[in-house]
Amino acid sequence: MANLNIKNKKENSYEAIVIGSGISGGWAAKEFCEKGLNTLVLERGREVNHVKDYPTTNSMPWELEHRGAILQNVKEENPVVSRCYAYKEDTQHFFVKDTEHPYVQEKPFDWIRGYQTGGKSLLWARQVQRWSDFDFEGPARDGFAVDWPIRYKDLAPWYSHVEKFIGVSGNKDGKPNLPDGEFLPPFELTAGEKYFKEFLKNNYPEREIVVARCAHITGNQEFYAKQGRTLCQNRTLCQRGCPFGGYFSSNSSTLPWAAKTGNLTMHHHAVVHSIIYDEEKGKATGVRVIDAQTKEMKEFYAEVIFVNASALNTNLILLNSTSSRFPNGLGNDSGLLGKYVAFHNYRAGISAEYDGLKEYTTEGRRPTSGYFPRFRNVYKQETDFLRGYAAGFSSSRRTISDYSGIGDELEKSMAKAPEYGPWRMGSHMMGETIPKEESRVSLDAELKDEWGIPQLKIAMDYDDNDEAMIKDYLEQMSEMFEAAGFTNIRTRDDKRAPGLDIHEMGGARMGKDPKTSVLNKWNQVHACPNVYVTDGACMTSTSTQNPSLTYMAITARAVDHAVKNRGKS
């Protein structure tokens, strides 16, 4: 029996283990495999192969049984996930069912998850704005959270490394609070967006609309052909999975690239229970995994372990990884694991109409829009709230058809050529929330999931800073819209619970001091340095930019450090 155990351990041993196959996990796998390490990727969900397993990617609306709508009984069975903007008949198979993956809401939180190869990289909004020093220096300057142990210069070459590989459409705008990157040709602003951009230039010179940078291929076909990908077709059916590989996902890009090396092993239906800590060696030696289908527990072993299970699940795994050395979770000497979690505030929006520009219209589709980089509290504190907000901005002009009347009158109305209506303008905010100790996740002492793992308790909420930020966004946007000549201005605060932003971050934050953080500047657990965390859990603050590009850059940097320091931990 002893010999059998030794053999089993040998067969289940790798040089690197990556937990999760989403955006950051896919990047960890690619980098490890390219550097020659025998790498195991653990994915708790089912296998989804690029193109082959995108069942609705080429479906016409009339080929969907309910024309894309979600049935009422399905909504009732899935009250959380059905609130997500991307959850429709053509995408529901990429979302988890609420009933199958319960969690405890100490405060309302809509936790959106995708358990399959690629995770939520199949579903993300593909916005990739770089962070700047204004973001990394924010906590130190403004006095919230703790100081980041890194600055923009530490990530700049890794941002470039990632952008060149994934393909980023954008324009070099020369803005210090939104650094330029390695861009493919940009998508075009509409006439309405260009009008507002020029208006801002002349009336609010410190504010600007740019083309939002997005992870879509718009050029350099020869390079991306090596990945089996080609140009974005502007279908805007991205959440179905793109058969062209026009946008970046783990499925279309990093995982196939890793597989080509011959160094990748994928293990699906692998629900990670905990990380194994060896008291004598003083380091982690492997990962305990429960087979999602058979409930059998297995152990896998490696020199280095990357935890990329998505922010909250990563916190869950670390909290559940207890030992004599770490009775409160792996690396939790500070007692801060699971605390100082934050998110992005998407509650507010504004819409309007514009009766000018009648010589222009919009035709076709594009996978991005205009983008308002943060303009509040950038160079100095100028409001009664900390930090600020970015915003999306879009405009379009559509035709209006007249179907009034009955009988002959209706027939005549229908025979008339459609007329173009006014320009419709719209914006939504993306505000930075402040990480607070009381914003936390923890393990329920009694409730477990079907694999015997404690359910996650989530306690996050808005605060006075968020409310002041919402008020300012609506006031500032209303003022600019009115000054620009827009009419029928309507503001909204949809009071959504945290979570629908799908940008939850923190809980295992980076920092300089082990007493006030969980990870060091290389994303190593302070007290267990052969374990790295490079997904959203590692974030010290949230910035106003979308975080996925930063996760990818941080991951590539951390893998480089792990490989260069093999055997030293």
Sequence and secondary structure as in RCSB ss.txt:
>XXXX:A:sequence
MANLNIKNKKENSYEAIVIGSGISGGWAAKEFCEKGLNTLVLERGREVNHVKDYPTTNSMPWELEHRGAILQNVK
EENPVVSRCYAYKEDTQHFFVKDTEHPYVQEKPFDWIRGYQTGGKSLLWARQVQRWSDFDFEGPARDGFAVDWPI
RYKDLAPWYSHVEKFIGVSGNKDGKPNLPDGEFLPPFELTAGEKYFKEFLKNNYPEREIVVARCAHITGNQEFYA
KQGRTLCQNRTLCQRGCPFGGYFSSNSSTLPWAAKTGNLTMHHHAVVHSIIYDEEKGKATGVRVIDAQTKEMKEF
YAEVIFVNASALNTNLILLNSTSSRFPNGLGNDSGLLGKYVAFHNYRAGISAEYDGLKEYTTEGRRPTSGYFPRF
RNVYKQETDFLRGYAAGFSSSRRTISDYSGIGDELEKSMAKAPEYGPWRMGSHMMGETIPKEESRVSLDAELKDE
WGIPQLKIAMDYDDNDEAMIKDYLEQMSEMFEAAGFTNIRTRDDKRAPGLDIHEMGGARMGKDPKTSVLNKWNQV
HACPNVYVTDGACMTSTSTQNPSLTYMAITARAVDHAVKNRGKS
>XXXX:A:secstr
 HHHHHHHHHHTEEEEEEE  SHHHHHHHHHHHHTT  EEEE SSB   TTTT TTTT  GGGSTTTT   HHHH
HH TTGGGSTT STTTGGGS  GGGS  EESS        BTTGGGGT   B     HHHHTHHHHHTSS   S 
 HHHHHHHHHHHHHHH  B     BTTB   S B      HHHHHHHHHHHHH TT   EE  BSB  S HHHHH
TTT         GGG  TT  B  IIIIIHHHHHHTT EEEE SEEEEEEEEETTTTEEEEEEEEETTT  EEEE
EEEEEEE S HHHHHHHHHH   SS TTSTTGGGS TTEEEE EE  EEEEEEE   TT    S  S  EEE   
SSSSS  SSSSS EEEEEEEEEEEE    SSTHHHHHHHHS  EEEEEEEEEEEEEE    TTSEEEEEEEEE T
TS EEEEEE    HHHHHHHHHHHHHHHHHHHHTT EEEEEEE    TTTT   EEES B S TTT SB TTSEE
TTEEEEEE SGGG S   SS SHHHHHHHHHHHHHHHHHTTT  
